[in-house]
């Protein structure tokens, strides 16, 4: 049976690139910068399976963090 794909693998297959993990106000700042660069931006909950144990412990304490993904803006698509 094939292994289940991670959320990151699914997003990457859709053309998204993982950038970094942040919380406000850095999320909004990064969104503005990436959109000025002509990229689509999406925020996703932190996938704890994508982190080492040391990072997992920190992100379990701060649920406000999100992973920032970007991809080139597609013609005719609104930015989320």
C-alpha positions in Angstrom: 0.0 0.0 0.0 1.5 3.4 -1.0 2.4 5.7 1.9 0.0 8.5 2.6 1.2 11.9 1.3 1.9 14.6 3.8 0.1 18.0 3.5 3.4 19.5 2.4 3.8 17.0 -0.4 0.2 17.7 -1.5 0.8 21.4 -1.5 4.1 21.1 -3.3 2.3 19.0 -6.0 0.0 21.9 -6.5 2.9 24.3 -7.0 3.2 25.7 -3.5 6.6 26.2 -1.9 7.0 26.2 1.9 8.7 29.4 3.1 8.8 29.5 6.9 6.7 29.4 10.1 5.6 32.6 11.9 2.9 34.3 13.9 1.5 37.8 13.8 2.7 40.4 13.0 5.2 38.6 10.8 2.5 36.7 9.0 0.8 39.8 7.7 4.2 41.4 6.8 5.3 38.4 4.9 2.0 38.2 3.0 2.3 41.8 1.9 5.9 41.3 0.7 5.2 38.1 -1.2 2.0 39.5 -2.8 4.1 42.6 -3.9 6.4 40.1 -5.5 3.5 38.7 -7.5 3.0 35.5 -5.5 -0.1 33.8 -4.1 0.2 33.3 -0.4 -1.5 30.7 1.9 -1.2 30.1 5.6 -1.6 26.6 7.0 -1.5 25.2 10.5 1.9 24.0 11.4 2.3 20.3 10.4 4.0 18.9 13.5 5.0 15.8 11.6 7.3 18.1 9.5 9.3 19.2 12.5 12.0 17.7 14.7 11.1 17.0 18.4 12.7 20.2 19.7 10.5 22.4 17.4 7.4 20.3 18.1 7.6 21.2 21.7 7.7 24.9 21.0 4.9 24.9 18.4 2.6 22.9 20.8 2.9 25.9 23.2 2.1 28.5 20.5 -0.9 27.5 18.4 -1.0 30.9 16.6 1.9 30.0 14.4 1.2 29.2 10.7 3.3 27.9 7.9 3.6 30.3 4.9 3.4 28.8 1.4 3.8 30.7 -1.8 3.4 30.0 -5.5 3.5 32.1 -8.7 0.1 33.9 -9.2 -2.0 32.1 -11.7 -3.7 34.2 -14.3 -7.3 35.1 -13.5 -7.0 34.0 -9.9 -7.6 36.2 -6.9 -5.0 36.1 -4.1 -6.3 34.4 -0.9 
